[in-house]
Amino acid sequence: MQRQPIGSFEAIVTALGGTSEFARILDREAPSVCAWRSKGKVPSKFYPVVRAELLKRGYAVPPLGLFSFYVTKRRRKRADAAASSFRCRS
């Protein structure tokens, strides 16, 4: 069975039953969802719940770009250091 793709914040909200239902699923108030709408992204801490709900309803896994993932300076430094020490060997 082919899962329906999700390509936008609005598609997530619609797939999960609208603003009020989406807020209920995430244990938030509807104004929170409206505030996220202006950025077009869901806070990353809700990714596991949103992913599970969408899969349960027959939708594809949403793109990570629809979520606000933040990288701290410390993690970025470690990632940059690891990337600079990596060499492809032929």
N, C-alpha and C positions, 0 to 999 in steps of 0.2 A: 504494500500500500504506500503510495506517494503522500508524503506529508505536505501540508500547505505552507508555503514560505511566509516568513514575517520579515518585512523590510523597513519598518518605520515605528516610531513611538506610537503613533496613532493606530497602527495595525495591532500592536500589542494590546492597547487599551480596548479596542473593538473586539479582538479575539477573546479577551477575558471578561467581556460583558459590560463594557462601558466604564466611565470614570468611577462611579460609586462602588460597583462590584470589584473593580481593580483595587480600589482603596481598601475595601473590606478584606480581600484576599491577603493584602500586605499588612493588615492591622494598622492602617493609617486613615486619616480623614481625607475626604475628597479634595479640599484645597491644596493638600500636599501634591496630589497627582496633577492638579492644575498648574502648580508652580514648576513641576518637572517638565510639563508640556512646553514651557517657554524655552527650555534648553533642548528638548527633544531627546532626553536621556533619562533612564531610570537609575537611581543610585545603585552602585555595584553590590551592596550588601543584600539586595533583593534578587540578585541573579539566580541563585538556586531555586527559590520559590517560583519565580516567573518561568524559568525553564521547565520545572516539573509540571506546572499548571498548563503550559502550552503543549507539552508532549502528551499530557493526559487528554487534552482536547483535540489531538490530531494535527497539531502544527509542528513545523520544523523548529529546531533549536535556533533561537534568535541570535543574530550577529552580535559579537561582543561590542561592536561600535555603538550599539544602542544603550550601552550602560556606561556610567561614569566611573571608570577605574582610574585610580590615582597611584602614581609611583612616588614614593618618598625619595628625598635626596640621597639618603643612605643606600636604598635599594638601587637607585639609578647608578650610583658610583660603583657598586659591586657588579652590576650588569655590564657597565662600560669596561671595567677592569677585566672581567671574564671575556668579553668580546674582543678586547685588544690582544689578549694572550692566545686566542684561538687562531690556529693556522690550518689551512687546508693542506693536506699532503697528497701529492700525486704519485 
